[in-house]
Amino acid sequence: MKRDVFIETSNVTRFQNAIGTLESVDNGEQGFALVYGQAGRGKTETTLTYQARNGGIFLRVMQGWTQNSFMQALAGKMNLAPARSAAACKSKIIERLGDEPQTFFIDEADRLHIDRVEDLRDIHDETGSPIVLIGERELHGLLGERRRIWSRVKQVVDFAPVAEEDVAILASDAAGLDIEAAACSLIVKKADGDFRLVWTILSGLEKAAKARETDMVNVKMVADVSHKTLSWRR
């Protein structure tokens, strides 16, 4: 399968519209964006693709980061020299952004302590830089803990399960497979809306189709392949 295929799903479209609005200097709605949803629905890939096309700072949060760890990592992404403390590091970041605000894309943000989100609020308030927080559903509750943070959330994108039409397009573009509608529906069901599991199933279907010298996929093929490839799931 072609692993570099990126399809414009409804989730991707809503993400692009939300972040585009957040970044627009004319709409008066700069602030935070909340991008959340179950793992495996394409949030990170969508974010990385947008950031590669439009610029910005992407940072993946590591479990257990302290304030100093977080600030130093963020500064490192901006090619800033290490500072002696978290406070000094934050000041450097704010100074760099003063003349040229950039959008921050913080992935796995549900791992952050709420005080780290407060650090991001300081950066936004001082520079106007948009902050995009990406994570699982717990992130919604984390931001709601403090009114002064939640009031700055201007855009919310809830990543829905992968759709049947997305499966059909991905199968065609990545593997050259023609999957009937009922088979697409079964793939979505077996994968529980998870894009990663859809890839796993499609990879198995590609091999099965080649073995049968066909590019057509029916329900029985999906049932057989998903049983083999996802047998570890309960």
VOVEXSE-717061 format. One record per residue: residue in one letter; x, z, y of N, C-alpha, C in turn. Coordinates in steps of 0.05 Angstrom, whole numbers, padded with zeros to 5 digits, always signed. Layout:
residues N
AXZYXZYXZY ...
END
This chain:
residues 234
M+00017+00000-00024+00000+00000+00000+00017+00000+00025 K+00007-00012+00046+00021-00012+00072+00016+00015+00085 R+00036+00031+00088+00033+00057+00099+00033+00058+00130 D+00039+00036+00143+00040+00035+00172+00013+00026+00184 V-00007+00023+00168-00033+00014+00178-00047+00037+00192 F-00057+00031+00216-00072+00051+00232-00098+00038+00241 I-00121+00049+00233-00146+00037+00240-00160+00053+00261 E-00175+00039+00278-00189+00051+00300-00216+00062+00291 T-00216+00086+00280-00241+00098+00271-00257+00109+00295 S-00281+00119+00290-00297+00131+00311-00283+00156+00321 N-00269+00171+00304-00254+00194+00313-00232+00186+00332 V-00218+00164+00326-00197+00155+00343-00208+00146+00370 T-00230+00132+00370-00242+00123+00395-00250+00147+00413 R-00262+00167+00401-00270+00190+00417-00246+00205+00427 F-00225+00207+00411-00200+00220+00420-00188+00205+00444 Q-00186+00179+00441-00174+00163+00463-00190+00166+00489 N-00217+00165+00487-00233+00168+00511-00230+00195+00523 A-00229+00216+00507-00227+00243+00517-00201+00248+00531 I-00179+00239+00518-00152+00244+00530-00148+00226+00554 G-00158+00202+00553-00157+00184+00576-00171+00196+00601 T-00194+00208+00596-00209+00221+00618-00193+00245+00628 L-00182+00261+00610-00167+00284+00618-00143+00277+00635 E-00130+00255+00628-00106+00246+00642-00111+00231+00669 S-00136+00223+00673-00143+00208+00697-00141+00226+00721 V-00126+00217+00741-00123+00234+00766-00147+00231+00784 D-00165+00213+00777-00188+00209+00795-00214+00223+00786 N-00214+00235+00762-00239+00246+00752-00243+00276+00760 G-00222+00289+00769-00224+00317+00777-00229+00336+00754 E-00223+00327+00729-00228+00344+00705-00203+00349+00689 Q-00180+00351+00702-00156+00357+00688-00157+00386+00678 G-00145+00391+00655-00146+00417+00643-00137+00415+00614 F-00151+00429+00596-00145+00430+00568-00164+00411+00553 A-00154+00400+00531-00171+00387+00511-00168+00402+00485 L-00190+00405+00471-00191+00418+00445-00197+00396+00424 V-00179+00391+00406-00182+00372+00384-00180+00387+00358 Y-00203+00389+00344-00203+00405+00320-00219+00393+00297 G-00214+00403+00273-00229+00393+00250-00214+00401+00225 Q-00227+00397+00202-00215+00403+00176-00189+00388+00172 A-00171+00400+00158-00145+00387+00152-00150+00361+00137 G-00133+00341+00143-00134+00316+00130-00152+00295+00142 R-00162+00300+00166-00181+00280+00178-00168+00262+00199 G-00141+00263+00200-00127+00244+00217-00121+00253+00245 K-00122+00278+00250-00117+00288+00278-00088+00283+00286 T-00069+00290+00269-00041+00288+00276-00033+00259+00279 E-00041+00242+00260-00034+00213+00262-00046+00200+00287 T-00070+00208+00293-00083+00197+00317-00068+00206+00342 T-00060+00231+00343-00046+00242+00366-00019+00228+00369 L-00004+00226+00347+00023+00213+00348+00021+00184+00357 T+00001+00170+00348-00003+00142+00356-00009+00140+00386 Y-00026+00157+00395-00033+00157+00424-00009+00164+00441 Q+00006+00185+00432+00029+00193+00447+00051+00172+00448 A+00054+00158+00426+00074+00136+00425+00067+00113+00443 R+00041+00109+00447+00032+00087+00464+00031+00095+00493 N+00025+00120+00499+00020+00128+00526+00039+00149+00538 G+00057+00159+00521+00076+00179+00531+00066+00207+00529 G+00082+00226+00537+00075+00255+00535+00094+00270+00517 I+00090+00295+00514+00107+00313+00498+00091+00322+00474 F+00101+00316+00450+00088+00325+00425+00105+00347+00413 L+00091+00369+00406+00105+00392+00393+00087+00402+00370 R+00099+00405+00347+00086+00417+00324+00093+00446+00322 V+00073+00464+00323+00078+00493+00323+00087+00502+00295 M+00107+00519+00294+00116+00531+00269+00104+00559+00266 Q+00098+00567+00242+00087+00593+00237+00105+00615+00246 G+00093+00635+00261+00108+00659+00268+00125+00656+00293 W+00122+00635+00309+00138+00632+00333+00133+00654+00352 T+00154+00665+00364+00152+00684+00386+00150+00668+00412 Q+00146+00683+00434+00145+00669+00460+00170+00654+00465 N+00193+00666+00459+00219+00653+00464+00222+00628+00447 S+00214+00630+00421+00216+00608+00403+00199+00584+00413 F+00175+00591+00422+00157+00570+00431+00167+00557+00457 M+00175+00573+00476+00184+00562+00501+00210+00545+00498 Q+00228+00555+00481+00253+00540+00476+00247+00513+00462 A+00228+00514+00443+00221+00489+00429+00209+00469+00448 L+00191+00479+00465+00178+00461+00485+00199+00449+00504 A+00218+00466+00513+00239+00457+00531+00257+00436+00517 G+00262+00441+00492+00278+00423+00476+00266+00395+00475 K+00239+00394+00472+00225+00368+00471+00228+00353+00498 M+00233+00368+00519+00236+00356+00546+00265+00352+00553 N+00283+00356+00533+00312+00353+00537+00323+00371+00558 L+00312+00395+00560+00322+00416+00579+00342+00433+00564 A+00363+00442+00579+00383+00459+00568+00371+00487+00561 P+00380+00500+00540+00369+00527+00533+00371+00546+00556 A+00351+00563+00559+00351+00584+00580+00356+00611+00567 R+00362+00631+00584+00369+00657+00574+00345+00673+00564 S+00321+00666+00573+00297+00681+00565+00273+00662+00565 A+00251+00672+00554+00226+00657+00554+00216+00651+00582 A+00219+00672+00599+00210+00668+00627+00226+00647+00642 A+00252+00648+00638+00270+00629+00651+00264+00601+00640 C+00259+00599+00614+00252+00574+00602+00226+00562+00613 K+00206+00579+00616+00181+00570+00628+00185+00560+00656 S+00202+00574+00671+00207+00565+00699+00220+00538+00699 K+00238+00533+00681+00251+00507+00679+00231+00485+00673 I+00213+00491+00654+00193+00471+00647+00175+00465+00671 I+00166+00485+00685+00149+00481+00708+00164+00465+00730 E+00189+00472+00734+00205+00457+00754+00207+00428+00747 R+00212+00422+00721+00215+00394+00713+00189+00378+00716 L+00167+00392+00711+00141+00379+00712+00130+00377+00741 G+00142+00392+00759+00132+00392+00786+00129+00365+00799 D+00149+00348+00794+00148+00321+00807+00134+00300+00789 E+00134+00305+00763+00122+00286+00745+00108+00300+00722 P+00082+00308+00726+00068+00321+00704+00065+00303+00680 Q+00067+00315+00656+00063+00300+00631+00042+00314+00614 T+00031+00300+00596+00011+00311+00578+00026+00325+00555 F+00018+00349+00548+00029+00363+00525+00009+00361+00502 F+00019+00352+00479+00004+00351+00454+00015+00372+00435 I+00000+00394+00431+00009+00416+00415-00006+00416+00389 D+00008+00407+00367-00004+00405+00341-00002+00431+00326 E-00020+00436+00307-00021+00461+00292-00025+00485+00311 A-00040+00480+00332-00042+00500+00353-00058+00525+00344 D-00072+00523+00322-00086+00547+00312-00067+00568+00301 R-00041+00560+00298-00020+00579+00290-00011+00597+00314 L-00017+00588+00338-00007+00602+00362-00021+00629+00366 H-00006+00649+00375-00017+00673+00385-00031+00666+00412 I-00052+00679+00418-00067+00673+00443-00050+00675+00468 D-00030+00693+00467-00012+00695+00490+00005+00670+00495 R+00010+00655+00473+00024+00629+00477+00007+00609+00491 V-00019+00610+00485-00038+00593+00500-00039+00600+00529 E-00036+00626+00535-00034+00635+00563-00009+00624+00576 D+00013+00621+00561+00037+00609+00572+00031+00580+00580 L+00016+00566+00563+00009+00538+00569-00010+00537+00593 R-00027+00557+00596-00045+00558+00619-00028+00561+00645 D-00007+00578+00644+00010+00581+00667+00023+00554+00674 I+00032+00539+00654+00045+00513+00659+00025+00494+00671 H+00001+00493+00660-00019+00475+00670-00026+00482+00699 D-00031+00508+00704-00040+00516+00731-00019+00510+00752 E+00007+00512+00745+00028+00507+00764+00035+00478+00768 T+00029+00461+00748+00037+00433+00749+00015+00413+00747 G-00008+00421+00737-00030+00402+00733-00027+00386+00707 S-00007+00391+00692-00003+00376+00667-00025+00381+00647 P-00038+00360+00636-00059+00364+00616-00047+00377+00591 I-00063+00394+00578-00055+00407+00553-00075+00399+00531 V-00065+00387+00510-00081+00379+00487-00074+00396+00463 L-00093+00413+00454-00088+00431+00432-00102+00419+00407 I-00086+00416+00386-00096+00403+00361-00094+00423+00338 G-00116+00427+00323-00114+00445+00301-00139+00445+00284 E-00141+00464+00266-00164+00467+00248-00186+00482+00263 R-00208+00487+00249-00232+00497+00263-00228+00524+00275 E-00209+00540+00265-00204+00566+00276-00195+00565+00306 L-00184+00542+00313-00174+00538+00341-00197+00542+00361 H-00221+00533+00354-00244+00535+00372-00248+00565+00379 G-00248+00582+00358-00252+00610+00363-00230+00623+00378 L-00205+00614+00373-00182+00625+00387-00184+00621+00417 L-00192+00597+00426-00194+00591+00454-00217+00605+00467 G-00238+00610+00451-00262+00623+00461-00258+00653+00466 E-00235+00664+00457-00230+00693+00460-00227+00701+00489 R-00218+00682+00506-00212+00689+00534-00225+00668+00552 R-00242+00678+00569-00259+00661+00586-00241+00644+00604 R-00219+00656+00614-00203+00641+00633-00189+00617+00620 I-00186+00618+00593-00176+00595+00579-00198+00575+00573 W-00221+00586+00562-00243+00568+00554-00254+00553+00578 S-00254+00565+00602-00264+00551+00625-00247+00527+00633 R-00223+00526+00623-00205+00504+00629-00207+00481+00608 V-00222+00486+00587-00226+00465+00567-00246+00445+00577 K-00236+00421+00583-00253+00400+00595-00262+00379+00575 Q-00247+00376+00553-00254+00356+00533-00253+00369+00505 V-00272+00363+00488-00273+00373+00461-00278+00350+00442 V-00261+00347+00422-00264+00326+00402-00264+00339+00374 D-00287+00338+00361-00290+00348+00334-00286+00325+00314 F-00265+00325+00299-00259+00304+00280-00278+00305+00256 A-00295+00285+00254-00315+00284+00232-00302+00273+00207 P-00315+00276+00184-00304+00265+00159-00301+00235+00161 V-00282+00224+00145-00278+00196+00145-00304+00182+00137 A-00310+00159+00150-00335+00145+00146-00331+00123+00125 E-00353+00114+00113-00352+00093+00093-00340+00067+00104 E-00347+00060+00128-00337+00036+00140-00307+00037+00145 D-00297+00062+00150-00268+00066+00154-00254+00061+00127 V-00265+00070+00105-00253+00066+00079-00251+00037+00073 A-00272+00022+00079-00272-00007+00073-00251-00021+00089 I-00248-00015+00114-00228-00028+00131-00200-00020+00122 L-00195+00006+00117-00169+00015+00108-00161+00001+00082 A-00180+00000+00063-00174-00013+00037-00167-00042+00040 S-00180-00056+00058-00175-00084+00062-00148-00088+00076 D-00143-00072+00097-00119-00076+00113-00094-00066+00099 A-00096-00044+00084-00073-00031+00072-00067-00041+00044 A-00088-00049+00029-00084-00056+00001-00096-00082-00007 G-00110-00096+00012-00122-00121+00005-00145-00119-00015 L-00159-00096-00015-00180-00091-00033-00208-00096-00020 D-00226-00107-00036-00253-00111-00027-00271-00091-00042 I-00279-00070-00028-00294-00048-00041-00323-00049-00034 E-00340-00050-00054-00369-00051-00050-00379-00025-00036 A-00401-00028-00023-00411-00005-00006-00415+00020-00022 A-00427+00018-00046-00431+00042-00062-00405+00055-00071 A-00385+00039-00075-00358+00049-00083-00345+00064-00059 C-00349+00053-00035-00339+00066-00011-00352+00094-00007 S-00378+00094-00012-00392+00120-00010-00382+00140-00030 L-00375+00131-00054-00365+00149-00075-00337+00159-00067 I-00321+00142-00055-00294+00150-00047-00296+00172-00026 V-00314+00169-00006-00317+00190+00014-00326+00216+00001 K-00343+00214-00018-00353+00238-00032-00331+00252-00047 K-00315+00236-00062-00294+00248-00078-00272+00259-00061 A-00267+00247-00038-00246+00256-00020-00255+00278-00001 D-00281+00284-00001-00292+00304+00016-00286+00299+00045 G-00286+00273+00052-00281+00266+00080-00252+00267+00089 D-00234+00272+00071-00206+00277+00077-00190+00250+00075 F-00178+00242+00098-00164+00217+00099-00140+00216+00080 R-00127+00239+00076-00104+00240+00058-00112+00234+00029 L-00135+00245+00022-00145+00241-00005-00155+00212-00009 V-00166+00201+00013-00174+00173+00012-00150+00155+00006 W-00128+00161+00020-00103+00146+00014-00095+00148-00015 T-00097+00172-00026-00090+00177-00054-00107+00160-00073 I-00133+00160-00068-00151+00145-00085-00146+00115-00082 L-00142+00105-00057-00138+00077-00053-00112+00068-00066 S-00091+00085-00065-00066+00078-00079-00071+00074-00109 G-00087+00091-00121-00093+00089-00149-00110+00064-00154 L-00128+00058-00136-00145+00034-00139-00129+00009-00137 E-00109+00009-00119-00092-00015-00117-00078-00021-00143 K-00068+00000-00156-00054-00004-00181-00073-00013-00203 A-00097-00001-00203-00117-00008-00223-00126-00037-00219 A-00130-00045-00194-00139-00073-00189-00118-00093-00197 K-00092-00087-00191-00071-00105-00199-00069-00108-00230 A-00073-00086-00244-00073-00087-00273-00095-00104-00284 R-00117-00105-00269-00140-00122-00278-00140-00149-00265 E-00120-00154-00248-00117-00180-00234-00142-00186-00218 T-00150-00167-00202-00173-00171-00185-00169-00155-00159 D-00184-00163-00138-00183-00148-00113-00210-00135-00107 M-00228-00137-00126-00255-00126-00124-00256-00098-00136 V-00268-00079-00122-00270-00052-00131-00299-00043-00133 N-00308-00033-00156-00335-00024-00159-00336+00006-00164 V-00360+00017-00167-00363+00046-00171-00349+00057-00195 K-00350+00042-00217-00337+00052-00242-00307+00055-00238 M-00295+00035-00224-00266+00037-00219-00259+00062-00203 V-00276+00067-00182-00271+00090-00165-00274+00116-00181 A-00295+00117-00198-00299+00141-00214-00275+00146-00233 D-00265+00125-00246-00243+00127-00264-00217+00136-00250 V-00211+00122-00228-00187+00128-00213-00187+00156-00200 S-00210+00163-00188-00211+00189-00175-00209+00212-00195 H-00220+00207-00219-00218+00228-00240-00189+00233-00248 K-00173+00211-00249-00145+00213-00256-00128+00225-00233 T-00133+00214-00209-00115+00222-00187-00122+00249-00174 L-00147+00257-00177-00156+00282-00165-00163+00303-00186 S-00153+00300-00210-00160+00319-00232-00151+00347-00227 W-00131+00351-00209-00121+00377-00202-00139+00393-00183 R-00158+00378-00170-00176+00392-00152-00199+00406-00167 R-00207+00428-00156-00229+00443-00168-00254+00439-00151 
END
